[in-house]
């Protein structure tokens, strides 16, 4: 009787358990934007709050795992400059007014979002409120190690994330067929 089958089964079970314990790859795309500065602050706030509540539903139904905006008005940037000066860090403090963050597992979610007519319609409403000149964007993966004040994604003193070589390989993040909508 061969021992290859049980060994293969044990190895497959171990690989499946490791995959289940791994948080996998979570991609993060950011878009850093300037506000138009043509509106009154209360107009910008009203637009933003309505826009965000409407866009949240669209992102969720298209598979975006998390969507958020970080607002960085001038007083916050000035406070960061002061902290930077005091700590003698020589950092470059970004001067954009907001950062939009999208979190997703594959580019299929972004493609579904791009093709969603409701998303396109909402984007058309942004014009008077944002300045797309000098927009900066980033793409990377996220490794989260503290959540709610608790250490996560660490087992026996080691990260449970896949290797960087696996995380760098974007070939698995591209859809193999056209996404349905």
Number of C-alpha atoms within 10 A of each C-alpha: 4 6 7 9 10 10 11 11 11 12 12 12 12 12 12 12 11 14 14 11 14 15 16 18 20 17 20 18 17 18 17 21 21 20 18 16 13 12 12 8 10 9 11 17 13 10 15 15 10 10 15 15 10 14 15 14 12 18 20 14 13 18 17 22 16 13 18 13 15 11 14 16 14 12 9 13 16 14 11 16 18 12 13 15 12 10 10 9 10 10 12 9 11 12 15 19 20 18 20 15 18 19 22 20 19 19 17 21 22 20 17 20 21 13 14 16 12 14 17 12 10 15 12 10 12 15 12 14 18 18 16 15 10 10 13 13 13 10 13 13 17 14 16 14 13 11 9 6 7 7 11 15 17 15 10 6 7 8 16 20 20 16 10 9 8 13 19 13 9 13 11 13 17 13 13 9 7 9 13 8 9
